[in-house]
Amino acid sequence: MSVTETVPGRPATDPGRKPPRLARRRQRGGPRKRPSLLLNALMTVMLVYALLPLFWLVVNSTKTQSALFSTFGLWFGGKFALWSNIHQVFTYDDGVFLRWLGNTVLYVVAGAGGATVLATLAGYGMAKYDFPGKRLVFAIVLGTVAVPATALAVPTFLLFSDLHLTNTPWAVILPSMVSPLGFYLIWVYAAEAVPTEILEAARIDGAGEFRTFLVISSRLLTPGVVTVVLFTVVATWNNYFLPLIMLSTPNWYPLTVGLNDWNQQSFTAGDQSVYNLVVTGSLLTVIPIMAAFLYLQRYWRSGLAAGSVK
């Protein structure tokens, strides 16, 4: 009789005997993995690297003009002057900061909103309808995603110059409405998130394509659409190079170009009081986009996950 054989009437294992260590680990769910000390240290360094500029911005926005250059940059010092600095930002040069804020909101609503609508319609159509040349369109979209925006700056400026649209809001809004990345994301997401069987059932019931999209598909595409909204809003709010080359009148500047104009003024004109406005204005510029990102990031994560596993 071999070692592995058992005697009839006797249990295969002794109930009073403790299972081996490996078996006990498997019963508890496997061996425990200790967190990597190197990984934790790396993540801590990355977190500090990401939050340090924001902390510097918050600290120095609370300082007076004299304390800004005489105290340590990474800690508070002197009189708490945050509210007076904010008042100066809103009232400097007849409240031009509010004008820049309104321009930025206009560019975001029209540009990012238009980009989201166009990307949703085009991406959904590419995902759910077949037509000749579909692969060619796919290759063109991937090619445009790979091309950096700075490479298209000069051709875009020459085009809008011929159309006599430079130094107008349309020179910023129209290019912002084109989002190849958003188009690609909706395309990929719609292909998996919107079942073809549901569309066929709606067509059998007599629903038209437009009604099917509004009633059924748009609800299924909500996480993907919010993801595109997040990307386009952040890109348009932080857009600097396009309005810099398209606009020459300060009244049409967005916040990014306007704050840079104040920064250049503090160095070229020697007016260091404007530099304090740049710091406080930068903090006010960051707050809305951070709030939007924190609010929409839950949809962003769910949208990417749903589009990848369905």
CORRADA-V518523 format. One record per residue. PHI is phi in whole degrees, 0 to 359 (NA if undefined). OMEGA is omega as a letter, one per 30 degrees, with the letter a starting at -180 (NA if undefined). Layout:
phi=PHI omega=OMEGA
phi=PHI omega=OMEGA
This chain:
phi=NA omega=a
phi=284 omega=a
phi=292 omega=a
phi=281 omega=a
phi=284 omega=a
phi=243 omega=l
phi=277 omega=a
phi=302 omega=l
phi=86 omega=a
phi=247 omega=a
phi=296 omega=a
phi=295 omega=a
phi=232 omega=l
phi=282 omega=a
phi=297 omega=a
phi=278 omega=a
phi=270 omega=a
phi=289 omega=l
phi=293 omega=l
phi=301 omega=a
phi=298 omega=a
phi=296 omega=l
phi=294 omega=l
phi=297 omega=l
phi=296 omega=l
phi=293 omega=l
phi=294 omega=l
phi=275 omega=l
phi=104 omega=l
phi=97 omega=l
phi=292 omega=l
phi=282 omega=l
phi=263 omega=l
phi=281 omega=l
phi=296 omega=a
phi=287 omega=l
phi=294 omega=l
phi=294 omega=l
phi=294 omega=l
phi=297 omega=l
phi=295 omega=l
phi=295 omega=l
phi=294 omega=l
phi=295 omega=l
phi=297 omega=l
phi=294 omega=l
phi=295 omega=l
phi=296 omega=l
phi=298 omega=a
phi=282 omega=a
phi=267 omega=a
phi=297 omega=l
phi=299 omega=l
phi=293 omega=l
phi=296 omega=l
phi=298 omega=a
phi=294 omega=l
phi=295 omega=a
phi=297 omega=a
phi=283 omega=l
phi=287 omega=l
phi=267 omega=a
phi=261 omega=l
phi=283 omega=a
phi=297 omega=a
phi=289 omega=a
phi=289 omega=a
phi=296 omega=a
phi=256 omega=a
phi=248 omega=a
phi=245 omega=l
phi=294 omega=a
phi=289 omega=a
phi=256 omega=l
phi=207 omega=a
phi=290 omega=l
phi=195 omega=l
phi=77 omega=a
phi=283 omega=l
phi=285 omega=a
phi=236 omega=a
phi=296 omega=a
phi=291 omega=l
phi=291 omega=l
phi=295 omega=l
phi=296 omega=l
phi=297 omega=l
phi=294 omega=l
phi=297 omega=a
phi=284 omega=a
phi=254 omega=a
phi=291 omega=l
phi=54 omega=l
phi=60 omega=l
phi=71 omega=a
phi=293 omega=l
phi=298 omega=l
phi=295 omega=l
phi=295 omega=l
phi=294 omega=l
phi=296 omega=l
phi=296 omega=l
phi=297 omega=l
phi=296 omega=l
phi=297 omega=l
phi=298 omega=l
phi=294 omega=a
phi=289 omega=a
phi=295 omega=a
phi=282 omega=a
phi=286 omega=a
phi=292 omega=l
phi=296 omega=l
phi=295 omega=l
phi=296 omega=l
phi=293 omega=l
phi=296 omega=a
phi=295 omega=l
phi=295 omega=l
phi=293 omega=a
phi=295 omega=a
phi=290 omega=a
phi=294 omega=l
phi=295 omega=l
phi=296 omega=l
phi=292 omega=a
phi=280 omega=a
phi=247 omega=l
phi=230 omega=l
phi=255 omega=l
phi=203 omega=l
phi=296 omega=l
phi=85 omega=a
phi=295 omega=l
phi=294 omega=l
phi=295 omega=l
phi=296 omega=l
phi=300 omega=l
phi=294 omega=l
phi=294 omega=a
phi=296 omega=l
phi=297 omega=l
phi=294 omega=l
phi=291 omega=l
phi=295 omega=a
phi=283 omega=a
phi=278 omega=l
phi=290 omega=a
phi=294 omega=a
phi=294 omega=l
phi=290 omega=a
phi=261 omega=a
phi=293 omega=a
phi=294 omega=l
phi=300 omega=l
phi=294 omega=l
phi=296 omega=l
phi=296 omega=l
phi=296 omega=a
phi=288 omega=l
phi=292 omega=l
phi=294 omega=l
phi=274 omega=l
phi=60 omega=l
phi=247 omega=l
phi=292 omega=a
phi=62 omega=l
phi=228 omega=l
phi=300 omega=a
phi=295 omega=l
phi=292 omega=l
phi=259 omega=a
phi=289 omega=a
phi=298 omega=l
phi=297 omega=l
phi=288 omega=a
phi=281 omega=l
phi=259 omega=a
phi=228 omega=l
phi=299 omega=l
phi=294 omega=l
phi=297 omega=l
phi=299 omega=a
phi=292 omega=a
phi=296 omega=l
phi=294 omega=l
phi=301 omega=a
phi=294 omega=a
phi=290 omega=a
phi=294 omega=a
phi=297 omega=a
phi=253 omega=a
phi=277 omega=a
phi=251 omega=a
phi=295 omega=l
phi=295 omega=a
phi=298 omega=l
phi=293 omega=l
phi=295 omega=l
phi=294 omega=l
phi=296 omega=l
phi=293 omega=l
phi=293 omega=l
phi=296 omega=l
phi=285 omega=l
phi=99 omega=l
phi=283 omega=l
phi=285 omega=a
phi=295 omega=a
phi=293 omega=l
phi=292 omega=l
phi=300 omega=l
phi=293 omega=a
phi=289 omega=a
phi=274 omega=a
phi=252 omega=a
phi=293 omega=a
phi=298 omega=l
phi=289 omega=l
phi=288 omega=a
phi=271 omega=a
phi=304 omega=l
phi=299 omega=l
phi=293 omega=l
phi=295 omega=l
phi=296 omega=l
phi=298 omega=l
phi=294 omega=l
phi=301 omega=l
phi=299 omega=a
phi=296 omega=a
phi=290 omega=l
phi=294 omega=l
phi=296 omega=a
phi=295 omega=a
phi=287 omega=l
phi=295 omega=a
phi=268 omega=a
phi=296 omega=a
phi=236 omega=a
phi=290 omega=a
phi=298 omega=l
phi=293 omega=l
phi=295 omega=a
phi=271 omega=a
phi=269 omega=a
phi=249 omega=l
phi=236 omega=l
phi=262 omega=a
phi=300 omega=a
phi=292 omega=l
phi=254 omega=a
phi=293 omega=l
phi=278 omega=a
phi=296 omega=a
phi=297 omega=a
phi=287 omega=l
phi=296 omega=l
phi=294 omega=l
phi=294 omega=l
phi=296 omega=l
phi=297 omega=a
phi=295 omega=l
phi=295 omega=l
phi=294 omega=a
phi=292 omega=a
phi=266 omega=a
phi=283 omega=a
phi=273 omega=l
phi=74 omega=l
phi=267 omega=a
phi=286 omega=l
phi=294 omega=l
phi=289 omega=a
phi=297 omega=l
phi=295 omega=l
phi=291 omega=l
phi=296 omega=a
phi=295 omega=a
phi=293 omega=l
phi=295 omega=l
phi=295 omega=l
phi=296 omega=l
phi=293 omega=l
phi=285 omega=a
phi=283 omega=a
phi=301 omega=a
phi=298 omega=a
phi=288 omega=l
phi=293 omega=l
phi=296 omega=l
phi=295 omega=a
phi=292 omega=l
phi=295 omega=l
phi=283 omega=a
phi=265 omega=a
phi=293 omega=l
phi=293 omega=l
phi=290 omega=l
phi=297 omega=a
phi=293 omega=l
phi=293 omega=l
phi=294 omega=l
phi=293 omega=a
phi=292 omega=a
phi=294 omega=a
phi=287 omega=a
phi=259 omega=a
phi=245 omega=a
phi=288 omega=NA
